[in-house]
Amino acid sequence: MGVIQRIIIPIVALGIAFGVARLIKAPRNIIKGAIVAGAVFATGNFLIDLAAIHFSIWHYEMEGLILGTPVDLYLSAGILFGSVTSLVFWWLESKPRYLLYSYLIVLPVLTTMRDYLSARYVYTMLIWDSPYYLVFDFMAWIVLLAITFMVFRFTRAL
């Protein structure tokens, strides 16, 4: 992944987050909570990657790795999967409950499928090392999203 892509991806992620916040008309306290949730998600993602590398579940192959992880890309992941998903979570809370529950069930499934399909059929920087990577990846998504949404629900009330 080139230097230009590593600069453009966070800018696009910020644009998506701004667009979602404007589209759902989120108040300031919700946006602040989503920013904190994004930071928690990025930190958790980094820690999960460190654990996966340490236990030989997966590793990254690209230039510019710090501790074996693409640290600069956690900003994009935090914005998209932490902040934007928290904003959508807040928006769905005012809709029928089955939409919120469907979102909470489908999100980890889709992200795990995306990880699997991109690593299998498209060259990515992520290389699977263990036959149990899907189980670990799925559980990591569930735990990380649950923590992110709990932090979001706590911080938006402050």
N, C-alpha and C positions, 0 to 999 in steps of 0.2 A: 504494500500500500504506500503510495507516494506521499510526499510532504503536503502537496496541494490537497489531496483527499483528506488527510488528517486535519487540515484546517477547515475545509468546506463542510465536512460532516457535522461538527458541532454548531456551525452557523445555521445549517439547514434544520438541525434539531431545535435550535432556539426559535427559528421561524415557525416551525410546526407547533411548538409549545405556546408561542404568542398567539397564533391563529386559533388554537383550541380554546385558550383562555378567553379570547374575544368572542368566539362563536357561542360558548356556553354562558357568557356573561358572569364570570366568576368574580365575587367580591375580593377585596384585598387580603382579608384574612385567609381565604381559601388559597389564593395564589401564594401567600407566604408559607402556608402549610405544605403546599405542593413543592415549593423550592426546598424546604427542609427534607421532605420525603425523597426528593431527587438526590440530595446529598447523602442521605442514609442508604438509598439504593446503590449509589455508586460505590460507597465504602464497603457495603456488604458484598457487592459483585467482585470487588478487588480481593476481599478476604476469601470468598468462595473459590476464586481462581487460584489464589495462593495455596489453598488446601488441596484443590484438584491437582495442581502441579506437584505438590509435595507427595501426594499419595498415588501419583502416576495414573490419573484418570484421563487427563488431557494436558496438552501443552500448546504453546503458540510458536509459530515459525514466521518471523518477520523481523525487519530491522527496527532498531530503536526500542527494544524491550527493556523494561526496568524490573528487576526481580522476576524476569520471565513473563511479565504481563505487559500488555499495551496500555499503560497508565493514562495516556492522553485520550484514549477512546472511552474511558469510564465517564467522562463528562457527557458525551452523547448518550450513553446508556442511562445515566442518571436523569438526564432531561427527558428522554423519551419514555423509558420504562418506569421511572420514579415519579417525575412531575406530571407528565401527560396522562399516565394511567391513573394517578391520583385525582386529577381533574375530572376524568371520565367517571371514576368511581363516585365522586361527589355529585356529578350531574345525574348519574343513574340512581342515586339515593332518593331523588324526588319522583322517580318513575315507578311503574309497577315492580314489586319485589322480584319477580321471576327474571326480569332483565338484569338486575344486579347480581343475583345468584348465578345466572348463566354466564355473565362476564367473569365472575370469580372462578368459575369452573373451567371455562374455555380458555382463558388467558394463559395459564401454565401449560395446557395441552398444546396450544398453537405455538407458543414460544419453543417448547421442546421439539415439536415437529419441525419448526424452522431451523433449529440448530442441527438436527439430524439430517434433514434434506440438503441444507447448504454444505455441510461437511461431506456428505456422500456424493452429491452430484455437481457441486460447484467448488472450484478451488477456493478455499478460505484459509485464513491464517490459523484456524483452530484444528488441531490434530488429535483425534481420539486415541488413547493409549490402552484403555481397559474395555473388556466386553460388557462391563456394567455401567458404562458412561451414561446411558439413557436413564437409568434409575437415579443415579446421582444428579444428573441434570434436571430431571423432573422434580425431584425433592428439593433441589436448590432453588428452583423457580418458585415452588410453593412457599418455602420458608421465607425467601427474600421478598416476595410480594406480600405475604402476610405481615411481615415486620414493617414493610413500607406503608401499608395501609393503616396499621396500628399507629405508627408514628404520625401519619397524616391526620388521623382522627384526633389524636391528642394535641398536636400543634395547632390545628385550625381553631381549636376552642380557646387558645391563649390570646 
